[in-house]
């Protein structure tokens, strides 16, 4: 899951070297926190939040294969 998220985020932003991904795990759930340049945040969120919603959906689908729930949060 984490490798997938790093790959996709790196392709969406202008400065992929400045994307920092951390995660918090609890029983049955994983929350990923993505920090990046302020100028790259709108590229991740997308128009009307469609891009980040799609990322969350794909991430959660991948997590369900492992019996987990996953979420993605943007840290500013």
C-alpha positions in Angstrom: 0.0 0.0 0.0 2.7 2.4 1.0 4.7 1.8 -2.2 1.6 2.4 -4.3 0.9 5.6 -2.6 4.4 6.9 -2.9 4.4 6.0 -6.6 1.1 7.8 -7.4 1.8 10.9 -5.2 5.2 11.2 -6.9 3.7 11.2 -10.3 1.0 13.8 -9.4 3.2 16.5 -7.8 5.8 18.9 -9.3 8.4 18.2 -6.6 8.2 14.4 -5.9 11.4 14.6 -3.7 9.6 16.8 -1.3 6.7 14.4 -0.6 7.0 12.9 2.9 4.7 10.0 3.8 4.2 8.7 7.3 1.8 6.2 8.7 0.0 5.4 11.9 -1.1 1.8 12.4 -3.8 0.6 14.8 -5.5 -2.8 15.0 -7.5 -3.0 11.7 -6.6 0.4 10.4 -3.8 2.4 8.8 -3.7 6.2 8.3 -1.2 7.7 5.9 -0.2 11.3 6.3 1.3 13.1 3.3 3.3 16.3 3.6 4.4 18.3 0.6 4.9 21.8 -0.8 1.9 24.0 -0.5 1.9 24.5 -4.3 1.5 20.7 -4.8 -1.5 20.3 -2.5 -4.1 21.4 -5.0 -2.7 18.8 -7.5 -3.4 16.0 -5.0 -6.8 17.3 -4.0 -8.0 17.9 -7.5 -11.0 19.7 -8.8 -13.8 19.3 -6.3 -11.7 16.8 -4.3 -12.1 14.1 -7.0 -8.4 13.2 -7.1 -7.9 12.6 -3.4 -11.2 10.8 -3.2 -10.1 8.4 -5.9 -6.7 7.9 -4.1 -8.6 7.1 -0.9 -10.9 4.7 -2.7 -7.9 2.8 -4.3 -6.0 2.8 -1.0 -8.9 1.5 0.9 -9.6 -1.3 -1.7 -6.0 -2.4 -1.4 -6.2 -2.3 2.4 -9.3 -4.5 2.4 -7.3 -7.3 0.7 -5.3 -7.4 3.9 -8.3 -7.1 6.2 -7.6 -3.4 7.0 -9.2 0.0 6.6 -7.0 2.8 5.3 -7.2 6.6 5.0 -5.1 9.3 3.5 -4.7 12.7 5.1 -2.9 15.8 3.8 -0.7 17.6 6.3 -0.1 21.3 5.6 
